[in-house]
C-alpha cells in the first residue's frame, strides 16, 4: 500500500468526486480511478459505491478514511517537526579546551551553520574541569572534554579514542641518547583537568619515568612550540601532533609497550539532550568529528 495512493483516496473521499480530486492533485481523472482500483484490489474491499450520479463511501471506505486521516495527521506532524528542526532558532553555548576551540570547532560550526543558519553560537575556551562545572551548573549547553564523565543527570558520548605519545624535537633527538633526553630535559605537561592528570600519571607509572623537572602549560599549542624549540619532552594526544610527526619536526620516544589511550567526549545535561538546537549540534559533531583535519 503506497502513501500516494492513500493521498489520492483522501481527496476522493473528501470530494466524493474523482474529477475534483484529480484537479486538486493535478492528475487526470483516469489516474485517480486507477489508484483507487489498486487500493481496492490490495485491501480486497470496495471503497466507493455509486448511486445515481453521486459517489458514496462504503463501510470499508469510511473505515479507511478514518485511518487515512490519522496517517496524514502523523505525516503533517513529521513534516512540521523537521521544518522546525531545519529552521531552528535560539542560542547555544559550547565549552572546550583551547585546542578543540581553535582546531576543531571552526569546522563543526561551519557545517552546523549550513544546516541551521539562525542559531546563535558561543564558544568558550576552558579546561575540562571548568567545562564539567559549567555543564553541571547549566552555564554551558554542550561540553567537549578529555575523558568521560559518569554522573547522574549527565549524558556522556564518546566521540574519539586516541593514543598518548611522548615526543621530542628532531634536533634534540639526534643530539642526545633517549635516556639523557628523559633525565636531562624538563617534562612539559598539559595543565588540564583531573582526568587528564590521571592519564599522564598512568603513562608515567607504566613507563617508570622519574621526573626531575616539570613545566606546565595550559595550551597544547604552547606545549608544541616549547618542544619544537628544544625546551624538553612532552606527552601529547597523537591527533594533536600528526603533522609534526609526519614532517619529522617531532620524534616519538617509545618508553613503554603499553599504550595509554585518552577518550574525547561530548557532555550535556540529560534534561537538555533533546532540545532541538543541542541535539542537532551534537549530531553534527558526531557526524564530522573523525573527518576534521584536527591540529594538523
C-alpha positions as CSV (number, residue, x, y, z in Angstrom):
1,X,0.0,0.0,0.0
2,X,1.6,3.3,-1.1
3,X,1.2,6.6,0.6
4,X,0.5,8.3,-2.7
5,X,-2.5,6.0,-3.3
6,X,-3.8,6.8,0.2
7,X,-3.4,10.5,-0.5
8,X,-5.5,10.1,-3.7
9,X,-8.1,8.2,-1.7
10,X,-8.1,11.0,0.9
11,X,-9.0,13.6,-1.7
12,X,-11.5,11.3,-3.4
13,X,-13.2,10.6,-0.1
14,X,-13.3,14.3,0.7
15,X,-14.9,15.4,-2.6
16,X,-16.7,12.2,-3.4
17,X,-15.9,13.2,-7.0
18,X,-12.9,11.7,-8.8
19,X,-12.8,14.6,-11.3
20,X,-12.5,17.2,-8.5
21,X,-9.9,15.0,-6.7
22,X,-7.9,14.8,-9.9
23,X,-7.9,18.6,-10.2
24,X,-6.6,19.1,-6.7
25,X,-3.9,16.5,-7.2
26,X,-3.0,17.7,-10.7
27,X,-3.8,14.3,-12.0
28,X,-6.1,13.0,-14.8
29,X,-9.4,11.5,-13.7
30,X,-8.4,8.1,-15.1
31,X,-5.2,8.2,-13.0
32,X,-7.3,8.8,-9.8
33,X,-9.7,5.9,-10.8
34,X,-6.7,3.6,-11.4
35,X,-5.2,4.3,-8.0
36,X,-8.5,3.8,-6.2
37,X,-8.9,0.5,-8.0
38,X,-5.3,-0.5,-7.0
39,X,-6.2,0.2,-3.3
40,X,-9.4,-1.8,-3.6
41,X,-7.5,-4.8,-5.0
42,X,-4.9,-4.6,-2.3
43,X,-7.5,-4.4,0.5
44,X,-9.9,-6.7,-1.2
45,X,-12.7,-4.2,-0.4
46,X,-14.9,-1.9,-2.4
47,X,-14.3,1.6,-1.2
48,X,-16.9,3.6,-3.2
49,X,-20.3,2.9,-4.4
50,X,-22.2,5.0,-7.0
51,X,-26.0,5.7,-6.5
52,X,-27.4,7.7,-9.3
53,X,-24.9,10.4,-10.2
54,X,-23.3,10.5,-6.8
55,X,-20.4,8.6,-5.2
56,X,-20.7,7.4,-1.6
57,X,-18.2,5.7,0.7
58,X,-18.8,2.1,1.5
59,X,-18.4,0.9,5.2
60,X,-14.9,-0.2,4.2
61,X,-14.3,3.3,2.6
62,X,-15.4,5.0,5.8
63,X,-13.0,2.9,7.9
64,X,-10.1,3.6,5.5
65,X,-11.0,7.3,5.7
66,X,-10.6,7.2,9.5
67,X,-7.2,5.6,9.2
68,X,-6.1,7.8,6.4
69,X,-6.9,10.9,8.4
70,X,-4.8,9.6,11.2
71,X,-1.9,8.7,8.9
72,X,-1.8,12.1,7.3
73,X,-2.1,13.8,10.7
74,X,1.1,12.0,11.6
75,X,2.7,12.9,8.3
76,X,1.9,16.6,8.9
77,X,3.4,16.3,12.4
78,X,6.6,14.8,11.0
79,X,6.9,17.5,8.3
80,X,6.3,20.2,10.9
81,X,8.9,18.7,13.2
82,X,11.6,18.5,10.5
83,X,10.7,22.0,9.3
84,X,11.2,23.2,12.9
85,X,14.5,21.3,13.1
86,X,15.8,22.7,9.9
87,X,14.8,26.3,10.8
88,X,16.0,26.2,14.4
89,X,16.4,29.5,16.2
90,X,17.9,30.2,19.6
91,X,21.3,30.3,21.3
92,X,23.8,27.6,22.2
93,X,26.9,27.8,24.3
94,X,29.7,25.2,23.8
95,X,32.8,24.9,26.1
96,X,36.0,23.0,25.5
97,X,39.8,23.3,25.8
98,X,41.7,25.8,23.7
99,X,42.9,23.0,21.3
100,X,39.4,21.9,20.5
101,X,38.1,25.5,20.2
102,X,41.0,26.5,17.9
103,X,41.4,23.5,15.7
104,X,38.0,21.6,15.7
105,X,35.1,24.0,16.2
106,X,35.7,26.2,13.2
107,X,34.9,23.1,11.1
108,X,32.0,22.0,13.3
109,X,30.4,25.4,13.3
110,X,30.9,25.8,9.6
111,X,29.0,22.6,9.0
112,X,26.3,23.4,11.5
113,X,25.7,26.9,10.1
114,X,25.0,25.4,6.7
115,X,22.1,23.5,8.2
116,X,20.9,25.8,11.0
117,X,21.9,29.4,10.0
118,X,19.6,31.1,12.5
119,X,21.2,29.6,15.7
120,X,23.5,31.9,17.6
121,X,26.6,30.1,18.8
122,X,29.0,31.0,21.6
123,X,32.3,29.0,22.1
124,X,34.1,29.2,25.5
125,X,37.7,28.1,26.0
126,X,38.5,26.5,29.3
127,X,39.9,23.3,30.8
128,X,37.9,20.1,31.3
129,X,37.2,20.6,35.0
130,X,35.7,24.1,34.2
131,X,33.8,22.6,31.3
132,X,32.2,20.0,33.7
133,X,31.4,22.6,36.3
134,X,29.8,24.8,33.6
135,X,27.6,21.9,32.3
136,X,26.5,20.9,35.8
137,X,25.6,24.5,36.7
138,X,23.7,24.9,33.3
139,X,26.2,27.6,32.3
140,X,27.1,25.8,29.1
141,X,24.9,23.7,26.9
142,X,27.5,21.3,25.4
143,X,31.0,20.5,26.6
144,X,33.9,18.6,25.0
145,X,36.2,17.0,27.5
146,X,39.3,14.8,27.5
147,X,37.9,11.7,29.2
148,X,34.5,10.5,30.3
149,X,32.0,11.8,32.9
150,X,29.9,9.2,34.6
151,X,27.5,11.2,36.8
152,X,23.7,11.2,37.3
153,X,22.0,13.7,35.2
154,X,24.8,13.9,32.6
155,X,24.8,12.4,29.2
156,X,28.3,11.4,28.0
157,X,29.0,10.5,24.4
158,X,32.5,9.2,23.5
159,X,33.5,10.6,20.1
160,X,37.2,9.6,19.8
161,X,39.8,7.4,21.4
162,X,43.5,8.3,20.8
163,X,46.9,7.3,22.0
164,X,49.2,9.4,24.2
165,X,52.6,9.9,22.6
166,X,55.9,11.1,24.2
167,X,57.7,13.4,21.8
168,X,60.8,15.5,21.5
169,X,62.2,17.8,18.8
170,X,64.2,16.3,15.9
171,X,67.1,18.5,16.9
172,X,67.4,17.1,20.4
173,X,66.7,13.5,19.3
174,X,69.7,13.4,17.0
175,X,72.0,15.1,19.6
176,X,71.2,13.1,22.7
177,X,70.5,9.4,23.7
178,X,67.0,8.7,24.8
179,X,68.0,8.2,28.5
180,X,69.5,11.6,28.6
181,X,66.5,13.2,27.0
182,X,64.3,11.8,29.7
183,X,66.6,12.8,32.6
184,X,68.4,16.0,31.5
185,X,65.4,17.9,29.9
186,X,62.2,19.1,31.5
187,X,58.9,17.2,31.1
188,X,56.4,19.5,29.6
189,X,52.8,18.7,30.6
190,X,49.4,19.9,29.9
191,X,47.7,21.7,32.8
192,X,44.3,20.2,32.3
193,X,41.6,18.6,34.4
194,X,41.6,15.7,36.9
195,X,41.0,13.0,34.2
196,X,43.9,14.2,32.0
197,X,46.2,14.3,35.1
198,X,45.2,10.7,35.8
199,X,46.1,9.7,32.3
200,X,49.5,11.4,32.5
201,X,50.2,9.7,35.8
202,X,49.2,6.3,34.4
203,X,51.6,6.8,31.5
204,X,54.5,7.8,33.8
205,X,53.8,4.8,36.0
206,X,53.8,2.4,33.1
207,X,57.0,3.9,31.6
208,X,58.7,4.1,35.1
209,X,59.8,7.6,34.4
210,X,61.1,9.6,37.4
211,X,60.7,13.3,36.5
212,X,63.2,15.8,37.8
213,X,61.8,18.9,36.3
214,X,58.2,19.6,35.2
215,X,56.9,22.6,33.2
216,X,53.1,23.1,32.9
217,X,51.3,24.9,30.1
218,X,47.6,25.5,29.8
219,X,47.7,25.4,26.0
220,X,48.5,22.5,23.7
221,X,49.8,24.8,21.1
222,X,52.2,26.3,23.6
223,X,53.5,22.9,24.5
224,X,54.2,22.0,20.9
225,X,56.1,25.2,20.4
226,X,58.1,24.6,23.6
227,X,59.1,21.2,22.4
228,X,59.9,22.4,18.9
229,X,62.3,25.0,20.3
230,X,64.1,22.3,22.3
231,X,62.9,23.1,25.8
232,X,62.1,19.5,26.7
233,X,59.9,16.4,26.0
234,X,56.1,16.3,26.2
235,X,53.3,13.8,26.4
236,X,50.6,14.8,23.9
237,X,47.5,13.3,22.2
238,X,48.5,11.7,18.9
239,X,45.9,13.6,16.9
240,X,47.5,16.9,18.0
241,X,50.8,16.2,16.5
242,X,50.1,14.2,13.3
243,X,51.6,16.9,11.1
244,X,54.7,17.5,13.2
245,X,55.5,13.8,13.4
246,X,54.7,13.3,9.7
247,X,57.1,16.0,8.6
248,X,59.8,14.9,11.1
249,X,59.7,18.0,13.3
250,X,58.8,15.9,16.3
251,X,60.0,12.4,17.0
252,X,58.1,9.9,19.2
253,X,60.0,8.2,22.1
254,X,58.9,4.7,22.9
255,X,59.4,4.2,26.6
256,X,56.6,1.6,27.2
257,X,55.0,-1.1,25.0
258,X,51.7,-0.5,26.8
259,X,49.6,2.2,25.1
260,X,47.8,4.7,27.1
261,X,44.6,6.0,25.5
262,X,42.5,9.1,26.1
263,X,38.9,9.4,25.2
264,X,37.2,12.6,23.9
265,X,33.6,13.0,25.0
266,X,30.6,15.2,24.5
267,X,28.8,16.0,27.7
268,X,25.4,17.8,28.3
269,X,22.7,17.7,30.9
270,X,20.2,14.8,30.3
271,X,17.3,17.2,30.7
272,X,18.6,19.2,27.8
273,X,19.8,16.5,25.4
274,X,16.5,16.6,23.4
275,X,16.5,20.3,23.0
276,X,16.4,20.8,19.2
277,X,19.5,23.1,19.0
278,X,21.6,21.0,21.3
279,X,20.6,17.7,19.7
280,X,21.3,19.0,16.3
281,X,24.7,20.3,17.3
282,X,25.7,17.0,18.9
283,X,24.6,15.2,15.7
284,X,26.8,17.4,13.6
285,X,29.8,16.8,16.0
286,X,29.3,13.0,15.8
287,X,28.9,13.1,12.0
288,X,32.1,15.0,11.2
289,X,34.4,14.8,14.2
290,X,36.7,12.0,12.9
291,X,36.9,13.7,9.5
292,X,38.2,17.0,10.8
293,X,41.8,17.7,9.9
294,X,42.4,18.4,13.6
295,X,45.5,20.2,14.6
296,X,47.5,19.2,11.6
